[in-house]
Amino acid sequence: MAEKTKQENKVECNDKCCPFHGQISLRGRSFKGTVIKKFPKRVVIEFDRTVYVKKYERYAKRKTKLHARLPDCMFNEINIGDYIEITECRPISKIIHFIAVKKINTGGKEE
């Protein structure tokens, strides 16, 4: 049964920049963050980091935004507000150097 889903998924995904079905390799750093924007082939994630400020001898919180390629096979799975993981790859375009790898948590509103 698992083989059928893999084959069906491969038919749906004709994306050459897909880490699962395409011809691109993942290497380098990986980050986890919240999706703040979603485009047809790209997502923007945001995450917090702490930076040491030497002058004040304290830590400051900073936010980082990264653009990542969104494979065709994951387009319906990932939405705004979800917590996802992205991994570094070769430069795909001027601003895209990462690919969305997996969805960790749904960021849906609890009502």
C-alpha positions, 0 to 999 in steps of 0.5 A: 500500500505504501508503494502505491502512495509513493507512486501516486505522489510522484505522478502529482509532483513534477517539480524538479526542485522537490527534495523527494521527487526531484533532482536537488540535494539538501545539505547544510543548515536547517531551521524551524519556523512559522509560515507568515506568507505563502506564494505559489512556489514559495513560503516565508518563515519567521523565527526568533533568535537571541543575539548577545549585545556586548555593550549592555552585556545582555541578550536581545531578541531578533526575528529572522525571515527566510524564503524557502521553495515550496514543492508542488507535492506539499502545497496543499499540506502547508498553510499560513501559521504552520510550524515547518522545517526548511533545509539549505540547498543550492541557490534556486533563485536570488532569494531562495536558498532553502526548501521546505522539508516537512510540516511539524505542527499545524498553527490553526486557531483553536476556537 
